[in-house]
Amino acid sequence: MEDFNIQNGIQRASGSEELDALQQRELRSEQMEFYQRANSQPFEGFGGRQGFKEFLLGVAILIAIGLVFKYVLHVGQ
């Protein structure tokens, strides 16, 4: 069984271009994840005024879909 840390150390010491490319890709993905998380609004939990608005929006969407199925597509009659 190969040990990843030993293999990684050997590649790093030998100056492997493949390892450098892999590290750069990993660094870019970690930076992208960090910036996406930093630029998004933190989750404030369910409830409150915003939660109630989202609940009402969801109910309105479900009612609209139900009316479309009932009166436009004539499903359930």
C-alpha positions in Angstrom: 0.0 0.0 0.0 1.4 3.4 -1.0 1.5 6.2 1.5 0.2 9.5 -0.1 2.4 11.7 2.1 5.6 9.8 1.1 4.6 9.9 -2.6 3.8 13.6 -2.3 7.1 14.3 -0.6 9.1 12.5 -3.3 7.2 14.3 -6.1 7.7 17.6 -4.4 11.5 17.0 -3.9 11.8 15.9 -7.6 10.0 19.0 -8.9 7.1 17.2 -10.6 5.2 19.4 -12.9 2.1 17.2 -12.5 2.2 17.9 -8.7 2.6 21.6 -9.3 -0.4 21.6 -11.6 -2.5 19.6 -9.1 -1.6 22.0 -6.3 -2.5 25.0 -8.4 -5.9 23.5 -9.3 -6.6 22.7 -5.7 -5.5 26.2 -4.6 -7.8 27.8 -7.2 -10.8 25.7 -6.2 -10.2 26.5 -2.5 -9.9 30.2 -3.3 -13.1 30.1 -5.4 -15.0 28.4 -2.6 -13.7 30.9 -0.1 -14.7 33.9 -2.2 -18.2 32.4 -2.9 -18.7 31.8 0.8 -17.4 35.3 1.7 -19.7 37.0 -0.8 -22.9 35.2 0.1 -25.2 36.3 2.9 -24.9 34.2 6.0 -27.8 31.9 6.9 -29.9 33.5 9.6 -32.1 30.5 10.3 -35.7 29.9 9.7 -38.4 32.2 10.9 -38.7 35.9 11.3 -40.0 38.2 8.7 -37.8 36.8 5.9 -38.9 33.2 6.7 -42.5 34.2 6.7 -42.1 35.9 3.3 -40.5 32.8 1.8 -43.2 30.6 3.2 -45.9 32.8 1.6 -44.0 32.8 -1.7 -43.9 29.0 -1.6 -47.6 28.7 -0.8 -48.4 31.2 -3.7 -46.3 29.2 -6.1 -48.0 25.9 -5.1 -51.4 27.4 -5.5 -50.5 28.9 -8.9 -49.2 25.5 -10.1 -52.3 23.8 -8.8 -54.6 26.2 -10.6 -52.7 25.8 -13.8 -53.1 22.0 -13.6 -56.7 22.3 -12.7 -58.0 24.9 -15.1 -55.5 25.0 -18.0 -54.5 21.4 -18.3 -57.8 20.0 -16.9 -56.1 17.5 -14.7 -58.0 16.2 -11.7 -61.6 16.8 -12.8 
